[in-house]
Amino acid sequence: MTDSPLRVAFLGQRGSYSEEAAVHFFGEDVTTVSCKDFDDIFEAVNNGSVERGILPLENSLAGSIHRNYDLLLRHDLSIVGETQIAVAHQLIALPGVQLGDVEKVYSHPQPLAQCERNLNLLLPHAERVSTYDTASSVKMLREENLTHAAALASRRAAKIYQMNILRADMHDDPENYTRFVVVARQPITPHGETKTSIVFAMDNVPGSLFKSLAVFALRDIDLTKIESRPLQGKRWQYFFYIDFIGSVTEERCQNALNHLQEIATYFKILGSYPRGV
């Protein structure tokens, strides 16, 4: 008897960048489960219908996905892994469609913005139409047999829906990467190079943020990210999300976190996990 494939919830249709990240992290044998929004991913992991969820946290060009930072705070799930993938937008159309046939280009607003310069050069008169996500745009072209349109999505989406790539690599900036995290109901004890994510809040008094960051600097702990989000119900006060290199099992990290808890008004460990590449 063999173990069942791991079930992983992702955002969007098959062929989305989120599904690509899941396959990149877990391998081709993973069972991916489509969700219509980020809240559904958290719910699927919470209720046990999947073992893992995969979430985009930040894009190298567009910045952080704030909704997921807020959901990580709200739900009692742990980050157990991370990965990053190159975001390479392809101009995709039905077989037989030529570039001169394209009157509309469909995609999520972010890819449309990230391909703006090349779209203006290649299809200056084509209408840009915002959709739910990249892969659903390709699926729509196939299902509705749209012969005067194209979509911006991944190579994986073109393959899944048996579509043609009219022009490859339409993104204006080749340094376009998205970092994803994997969430589960239970934390793990990671091995090797480890990253830890936390969230905390402080009293709004002079020097409070300096004191909170000093607990890491005094112990030579490398901070890789700091993100602030509004603290709901308290005007002009904030939660701070921090990623640092190290594990909660390391003594110096334990000491830093204990020190931080002494001066913080709120504190939560989001997870320690192997550092992704």
N, C-alpha and C positions, 0 to 999 in steps of 0.2 A: 504493500500500500504506500502510495506517494503522498507527500504533503500537497495540499491545495495551493495554487499560486496566490501570492500576496495580492490583496485587493487594495488599490490606491485611488482615492478620489482626486479628481483634477477639475479645473475650470474649463468649460467650453465643450466643443465637439471634438471627436477624434481628429487628430492632425493638428490640434492647437499646440502652441509652444509649451503649455503646461503639461500636456500629455508627453511631448517630446522629452521634457525634463524628467518625468517619471520613468520613462524607458531608459534614459541616459543613466539615472541613478540606480534603478532596480534591475535593469536588464530586460531583454525582449520577452521573457516568460511572465512578466507582471500582468495582472488583470487590472486594467484601468477602468474607472467608473466615472462617467461624465456627470458634472454638476453645473447647474445654471448660474450659481453665484457663490461667492466665498462663504456666505453664511451656511449654505448647504454642505460645503466641504466640512466645516467644523461640526455640523450636526451629524453627518455620516460617520465621522470618527467617534464622536461622543456616544452615539447609540449602538456602535459596534457593527454597523453594516459594512464597514471597511476597516482594515487594520491601520492604514496610514492615509494621510492627506498631504498633498504637495501644493505649496503656496508661493507665488512670486512676492518677494519682499522689496526688491529694488532693481531698477534698471539703470545702467551706467549713463544713459542720456537723459531719461525722464525723471530719475530720482526715485524716492520711496513710494510704495503703495500703502498709503496711510490706513486704508480700511483694514488691512491685515494686521497692522500693528495694534489697532484698536481691538480687533477680535482676539488676538493673542492675550491681551489684557483681560478680556471679558470671560474667556473660556479657560477651563482647567486642563489644558493639553500641554504636552511637553515637546519642544523641538528636539528631534533625535538625529537630524542629519541636514546637510546642505549641499547644493550643487549649483553650478552656473553653466549656462549654455549661450552660445553665440546666437544672436537674433538676426537671421538673414532672410529678408523679405524678397519673395519671388513674385513676378507678375504672371498670374495664372489665368488660363482661359480654356474653354472647351476645345477639343481637337477640331482643327480646321479653321478656327478663328484667327484672323491676321491682325497685326497691330493697327492697321488702318480701319478695322471694323469697330474698334473699342470706343464707345461713347460714354461709358460710365466705369468707374473704378470703385469697387466695394472693399471695405476693410474696417477694422476697429480704428477709432480716431488716432490712436498712437502711431500705428504703422503709416497711416496716411500722412501724418506730420513728419515722421522719420524718413519718408521717401519724397518729400515735397519738391526738392530741387530736381531730382531725376524725373519725377512725373511732369513737372513743368517743361522740361526739355523734350521728353518723349511723347507726352500726351497733353499738350498745353490746353486743349479745348475740351478734354474729357471731364465730365462731372465727377466730383468726389462724393461718395455716399458712405456715411458712417453706419456700421453694423455692430452686432453683439460681440463677435470676435472674429479672428482671422479665418479659422477653419470653417465656421458656419457660412462665411461669405463664399468660399469655394463650394461647399455643399449646396448652397442655394443656386449657384450658377449651373451645377450639374442637374439638380432636381427640376429647375424651371427652364432648362435649356436656353439660357440667355446667351445669344450669339453676338450681341453687340456690347458685351461687358467683359471685364476682367476683375480679378481680385488680388490683393496682396496677402500672401500667407507663406507658410514654410514649404520646403521640398517634400516633407512628409505628408502634408495635406494634398499636394498635387498627386503624389503616388497613391494615397488611400482612395481618392475620388477619381482616379484615372483621368487626370487633366494634363494639359500641356503647359510648359513654362515658356511664355512669350519672351520674357527678358529675365535673366538671372540677376540676383543681388542688386535689388533696386534701392536699398537703404543708402542714404547720403553719407553716413559715417560708418566705416567698417568696425570701429570699436564700440559695437552695440551688444552688450551682454546683459542678461537678467539673472539675478541671484534668487534661487528658490530654497525654501526650507521645507523639511519633512516633519510632520507633527503626528504624535501618537498619544494614546491615553496614559501611558506610563513612561517615566524617564528611563534613560539608559545610563550605564557606566561606560563612557567611551575610552578607547585606547589610542595611543599615538598622539599626534598633534591635535589638540582639542581647542574648541571655541566655546565660550559660554555667553548666553544672552540673559540679561536681566532688565527689569523695569523698576523705577523707584520715583518717589516724590519727596520734595523738601519744603520746609517752611520758606515763604518768600521774604527772606531777610538778607542783608548784605553778606556776601561771602559764602552763602550756602552751597552754591554749585561748585565753587572752588574747593571747599572742604570735602565735598563728595567725590570729586575727581582726584583729590590728593591721596585718598586711601589706596588708589591704584598706583599713582606715581611713586609714592613712598616705597612700594614693593616691586618697582620695575615691571609692572604688568602692562602689556601693550594693549591699548584700546584701538579697535579697528573701526568702530562706528559709534556715533552718538546722535540720537534723534529725539526731538522734543515733540510732544503732542499735548493739546489742551486738556486740563484736568476738569472734567465736566462738573458743573455746579459751583466752580470756584473761579471767578473771573481773573484772568491774567496769571493763572498758576498752571503748572505743567507737570506731566509725567516725562521722565527721561528714560529712553531705551538705550542700553549700552551693550555692545559686543566686545569681548576681550579674549585674548589668547590665554588659555589655561582652563583647568577643570575645577569643579567644586570639590573634587577629592584632593587637590593639592593644598598643602598647609598654607602657603602664602596667599592663595586665592580665598581660602576659608577665612583667614585673618582679615583680608580686605573686606569681604562681604559681611563679616561680623561687625567690623568697624562701621561700615556703611549703615547697617541696620540700627546702630546706636544713634545715628543722627538723622535718619530718614523718617518721614511720616508714613510712608508706604514703601513696601519692598516685596518683590516677587522674582524668583528664578524661573526663567522661561525654558531653560534647558542647557545641558552641556552635551556636546556632540562632536564627532570627528570633523576637523576643518576641511571643507570642500575645496576643490580646485576647478 
